[in-house]
């Protein structure tokens, strides 16, 4: 199993310090939502947070990889990206962020849905 995420977007706010070694921030990506809005990703960084906070400010483009953490509070499910790696991105002025551009720029393989194992369920396996 794998729990990984890659995001390319812009910082939605200046990073906020957490303790001595961490920071929190949000990233907005350019993928439109059903409602026509922007996707926002809440992120936490625990390594190199001091240099991140020094150089990264609201509106700066960024490339992050990490894993998704889930938390339930007040009957709502919240997601948070635990950032494992990050780097500066030079998007230029209104650079077209097409899938082929991203594959070429970051040497990413084409996006493919993961292969899911075949599962057979019996009526006794279903809890309701």
N, C-alpha and C positions, 0 to 999 in steps of 0.2 A: 504494500500500500504506500501511497505517497500523499503528502500534504504539502504542496508547494504552490506559490503564486509569484507571478512576475507582473510588475506594474510600471508603466511609463506614463508620467503625468507631470503636474506642477504642484508645488507645495501650496496648500490652502491657507496656511498660517505659519508664523515663525515657530520653530520648535520650542517646546516647553520642557525644562529640566525635570527629571524624576530622580531624586536622590543624588548620589555622587557620579554615577556612571551611565545614566539613561536619559532618554528624552522621548516625548510624544509629539506627533505631528499628524497632519492629514494630507492626503494626495487626491487631487481631482484628475480623472482621466478624460479623454476626449470621446469616449464611446457613449453615444446618446442612449438614454433610457427610454422605456415605453412612453413615459410621460413627457419626454422631450427635455429632461433635466440633465444633470451631470452625476456621474458615479463618484462617490466620496469614499475613501478608504482610510480608516483610523489605523495608525501605525505606531509601534513602539520599537525603539532601538536601544540595545544594551551594550553594544561595542562601538568604540570610536565616536561616542556621542559628543565628546568635547569638540572634535574637529567638525563634526556634522553641524553642530550649533553655531560654530564660528563662520562657516561658509554658506550654509543653506538658509535662505530667507523666503518669506512668502512670495509666491509667483515663480520661483526658480524651477526649471525643469529637472527631473530626477528619474533615475532607473533604479528600482529596488527589486530584490528577490527575498523570499522568506517563506514563512508558513502561517496558516490561518489558525487562530485560537478562537474558540467559541465560549460565550458565557451567557447564562440565563439570569435575568433579573426582572422582577415585577412582571412575570409572564411574557417577557420580550426576549428574543434571541439577539445578542450583540456579537459582532465579529471584530477582530483586531488582527492586524498583520504584524507578526513578530519579524522584524527586518533582520536578515542575516548578512546581506551584502547590499551596498548601494554605490552608485557612481553618478558623477555629473553627466548631464546630457546637454549637447548643444543642438537645440531644435531649429535654430535660425529663426527667421521671421516667418511665422505661419507655415512651417514645414508640414507637408502632407504626411500624416502618420499612417500610411498604408501598411498592410501586413507584409508586402514584399520589401518595403523600405526597412521595416524592423528586422526582418530576417537577414537582410544584407548588412545593416548597420551593426547589429549585435551578434551576428553569426548564430542565429537561432534556427532550429529545425522547423519545417512547416508545422503548423498546429494540427494535431491529430487527436481525436477523442481517445481516451484510454480504453484498452481492451478490458472488458468486464468479464469476470468468471461466470460461467453458466450455473445458475442456482435452480434447484428443484425443491419446491415446498410441498409438504403434505398438509392436510387440514389440521393435523395435530400441532404443526409448527407455528401456526398463526395464533397469537395470544388473545384475540377477540372474536 
